[in-house]
């Protein structure tokens, strides 16, 4: 037993996985620690301006990330020598920098076409630091080389410092620019340090490249990019619609309250990641074994999620008041559709990721996901413009329900296909 534990602790995959898990926790949870404080200090109006600007910039961040976290790390994992690693590093880094410049131009043009006011324009310029940091950050490289401890330590230090500075320096609602700078500079700091470690610790250097290399990298990451882009649209379209049609205060209230079920979804994420490999093994035995495994785990988790959802709805007023204060508690009824969105999101993880993806039917999952993205865009435009924050909240819930129906349809279609193949063989 002791030998097995020691072997596990020395296993490079296990160690790298633990560092990656710590990185995900700090990237997701630590910034949320400032949420109750910052929503009170800035107020719903200023927090709304910040939230819209951040969502706007996030669209361009995903363009620069493109999908290299998966396509790039895979290439590095298969690289046989230092020269090849340097060549991959050069091609992907230069592609990201080109995408960064293009994103900046598109962002400014889009901002003027949308008629964003002066404050929003200044904020997106400050928050574009996130995109620059993403362009030079090398998470994909550390992941591919299985040396995640470097980037994790950098992230932990920089995000901890950022959180401390926010608590120390942000004192009133006029400091939204400073808050944005403290929020964004973490990404730039991470990028600079990771580039330094890449050069001097890992000995990976820039090499020559061609325009054809850039095109090749864009082609390789295209499918991953489109999926990532749709996910960003799915999560950000509500705030975007509100930003173009409602007051800053409305945006701030919705953005703050929406974070509560979002945190709950993030808390489930490690559970989904932990059971995915095991369920994938069951599906490799047979489709029926996989479905039985998913059903068994779902029968345990879904009632717990149901009870948590019920409690969150019943005590929504107290929860919102406790976290954000009285300024936000008047809108506690937004929790109803958003908590139902949380419940359906967990269910859809089992129907989609744990069932379709783990059994090798990624295409069917992609079809269902694209349908839900179309639904959320249309519903947000229709309901958001007419009913404000409540319209966006219910649009989010309804689109998640559309995803549920689409996943059930795709899953039943896969089952029918497998039964037909089995009958043919018999």
N, C-alpha and C positions, 0 to 999 in steps of 0.2 A: 504493500500500500504506500509506504513512504517512498519507495523507489519510483512508483508510478507518478506520485506528486512531483518529485524532483525532476523526473523526465519531462513532465508537462511544463514545469516552470522554465526548463531549458529549451523547450520547443519554440523555434523562431516564429512559426505561424501563430501560436498561442500568445506569445509576448507581443507580437505586432498587433494582434487582434485586441489585446487589452489596452495598448496605447491608443489605438483607433477609437475604442469605446470611450476612453477618458476624453479624447478630443471631442467626440460627438456630444458628450455631456456638457462640457464647458462651452462649446459653441452654441448649444441650445438653452441650457438652464441658467448659466451665469448672467447673461444679459437680462433675463427675465426677473432677476432679483431686484433690479432697479425700477421695475415697472410700477409697483404701488407708490413709490416715492416720486417718480418722475411725472406720472399722470396727475398727481396732486399739485406738484410744484408748477408745471407748465400749464395746467388746466386743459379742459377738453379742446378748446380752440387751437392753442399752440401745439398741443400733442397731435391734433388732427392735421395741421400743416406739415409737421414732421412725418407723420405716418404716410400721407399721400406722396411726399417727396421721396421717402425711402422705398415705397412700392414702385414708384416710377423708375428709380435708379436700378432696382432689382431686376427689371426686365433686361437691362443692358449688362448687368452682372452675369446673367445666365448665358448671354451671347458670348462673353469672353471665356466663361468656363467651358462652354460648347459641348462637353462630353468627354473631355480629355482625362477626367478623373478615373474613367473606366478604360477608354481606348488607349490612353497614354500609359497608364500603370500596367496594363496587360503587355504592351510592347516592351516596357522596361523589364518586366518579370521574365520575358523570353530572351532578352538581350544576352549575348554570350561573352562580350568583352567591353572594356572601358570606352573604346572608340565608338562602338555602336551606341552605347548609352549616351555619349556626348552628342552624337548625331541626332538621336531621338529628342534629347533635351533641347537642342538648338531649333529643330523644326517646330516643335510644339510651342516653345516659348515665343519664337518670332511670330507664329500664327496668332497667339494670344495678344501680342502687342499690336499687331495689325488690326485685329478685331477691336481692341481697346480704342484705337484712334478712330476707326470707323464708327464705333458706338458713340463716342463723344460728339462727332459731327451730326449723326442721326438724332441724338438726344437733344442737342441745341435746336436743330431745325424743328423737331417735333414739339418742343416746349413753346416755341414761338407760334407754331401753327395752332396749338391748343389755346394760346392766349394766356399762359400761366403768368400770374402776377410777379412782381419784383421779389417778394419774400420767397416764394416757391422756387424762383429761378436761382436765387442765391443759395438756397438749401440744396437743390439738386447739384449745384456746382461743388459745394462742400462734400456732399455725400458721394459724389463721383470718385472720391478718394477710395471708396470701397472697390470700385471697378478697377482702378489702377493697381491697388493692392492685390486683387484677384489675378490680374494679368501677370504679375511677377512672382506670385506665390507658387510654391512647388509641392503642394500637397500630393498631387498625382505622382510626382517623382519619388517622394519618400514612401508612398504607399506601394509603388511598384518595386522598389528596392527593399521593402520590408524593414525600414528603419524609421518607423513612425514616432519614436520617442523624441526625436529632434523637433519636429513640427508641433508635437503635443506640448512639450515644455515651453516652446515659444508662445503658443496660444494661451496656455494657462497663465503665464506671467503677464502677457500683454492685456488679456481680458480682465484679469484681477486688478491690474493697475488702472484700467479704464473704468471699472466699476467703482473703485475707491475714489478716483478723481471726480466722477459724477456726483457721488455723495458729498464730497468736500467742496466742490466749486459751484454746482448748480443750486441757486438759492431762490430765483424768481422766474416768472414766465417770460421775461425779456431775454433770457439766455438760451433761446432755442438754437441759435447759431453755434454757441459754444457746446451745447449738448450734442448737436449733430457732428461737430468736429471730434469730440471725445469718443463718440460712437464709431465714427468711420476710421479714425487714425489707427485703430487696432489692426485693420486689414493691411494698411500700408506698412506698419511696423513689422507684421508677420511676413509680408512679402520681401522686405529688405533683408531681414535676418535669414529667411529660408534661402534666398539667393546667395547670401554670403556663405552659409554652411555648404550649399551645393558646390560652390567654387573652391573653397579652401579645405573643407573636411572630406567631402566625397570625391573631390578632384575631378568633377565633371565640368567641362569647359565648352565655350561656343566654338562651333566649327562652321565651315562654309555651307551655304544652303542655296536653293534655287526657288523660283516662283512655282515650279512644278511640285516641289516638296510641300509647299504651303497648300496647294490644291489637293494633294494626296492626303494630307492630314485632315483637311476639311471634309473630304469624302469619307474617310475612315470614322470620323466622329459624328457624322450626320444623323444617323438613326437614334443614337443616344441623346444628341442635342435636341431633336424634335420632341422626344419624350420629356426631357427636362424642361423645355420651353412650355409645353402644355401644362406641366405641373405648376409652373410659376404663374401662368395665366389663371389656372384653376384657383390658386390661393390668393391672387392679388387683384382679380378683376373687380371684386366688390368695392374695395377701397378706391380703385381707379374711377369707377362709375360715380361713386359718392363725391370724389374730388372734383369731378366735372359738372356735377349737378346739384350739390348740397353745400351747406355751410361747413366751415372748418370744425366747428363744435360737433356737428353730426358725425363727421369723419373720425374725430377723436374718440367720441363715445363708442362708436361701433368697433373701431380698432382695438380699444382697450378691453371691452367685454368679450370680443371674439377671441382674445388671447387665453381666456379661461378654459374653454373646451380644447383649444389648440394645445395647451400645455398637457392636458389629459391625453390627447392623441400621441404627443411626444413621449409621455411616460409609458405608453403601451409599445412604442417602437422597439425597445430592446427585447420585449417579449416576442414580438413578431420575428425579429432577427434571430433569436435564440432557437425558436422552434422550426424555422424554415429548413435548415439542413436535415433535421430529423424527418420531417414530413417529405422532403425530396427523396430521401432514402426509401421511404415507404412506397412512394410512387414508382421508384425504380424497380421495386418488386412486382407491383401490379397497380393498375389504376384504382381497383376496388380497395386495396390495402391503404392507399393514400387517402381516398375519400373517407374511409372508416376512421383513420387517424385524425383527419381534419374535423370530422363530426364529433369525435370523442372530446377533443380539446375545446371545440366551440361550445359544447354542452356544459363545460365547466366555466369558461371565461365569459360567455355571453350573459348568463344570469347575473354575474358580478358586475359587469358593465351596465346592465339594466338597472340594478339597485343603485349604483353610483349615479347614473343619469337621473333616476327618479328623485334622489336626494338633492341633486344639483338644481333641479327644476323647482322642487318644493321650497327650498331655502335660497332661491336665486336672489331675492332682495337682500338678504343678510350677507350672502357671499360677495355680491357686487359692492355693497356698502363697506364691508370689511376690507376688501382689497383696494378699492379705488376712492371711497368716500361718498358723501351725500350728493355731490355734483353728478355722479354717474348712476346712483341707485334708482333714480326715477325711470331709467331705461332698462330695468332688470328683466322685463318681459322679453327682451331680445335673447335671453338665455334659452327660452323654450325651443325655437327653431335651431339655435346653434348647438344645444346639447343633443337634440335629435340628430343633427349632422355628425356629432361626435360618435353617437351610438352606431349610426349607419356606416361611418368610416371604419370602425373596428370590424363590423360585419363584412364589409367589402374587402378588407384585408384578407379574410379567410376565403371569401369567394374568388378573389382575384389572385393575389400574391401567393397565398398558401395552397390554393387549388389549381388554378390555371397555369401560373408561372412555374410552380414547383414540379408540375407534371409535364412541362415542356411546351405548353400551348401559349407562348408569349404573344403570338400574333392575335389570337382571340382576345386576350386581355387588352392588347393595344387598341383593337377595334372598339371594345366596350368603353375604354378610357376616352378615346377621341369623341365618341358620341356624348359622353358626359361633359366634356370640355365645350362642345358646341352648345349643349343645353345650358351650361352655367353662363356663357357669354350672352346668349339670347335672353335668358330669364333675368339676369342682372340688369341688362339694358331696359327691358320692359318694366320690371318691378322696381328697380333702383331709382329710375328717373321719376316714377310716379309715387312711390311710397317711402323713399329715403332709406334710412338704416334698416327699417323693418322689412322693406322690399328686398334689400340685399341679403338680409339674414334668411328670409324664407326662400330666396332664390338659391342660396347655398344649400339649404336643406333639400329642396326639390331636386336639384341637380345631382346630389348624392344619392337620392332615391332613384333617379334615372340610371345612375351607375349600377345600383343594386339590381334593377330589372335587367339591364344589359348584361351584367355578369351572370345572372341566373340563366338568361337565354343562351349565352355562349357556353356555359357549363353543361346545360342540358343538351345542346347541340353536340358537344364533345362526347358526352355519354352515349348519345344515339349512334354517333359515328363508331365508337369503340364496340358497341353491341353489334352493329352491322358487320364490322370486320370479323368479330368473333364468330358470328353466325356463318359467314362465308367460309371461314377456316374449318368449321365443324361440318 
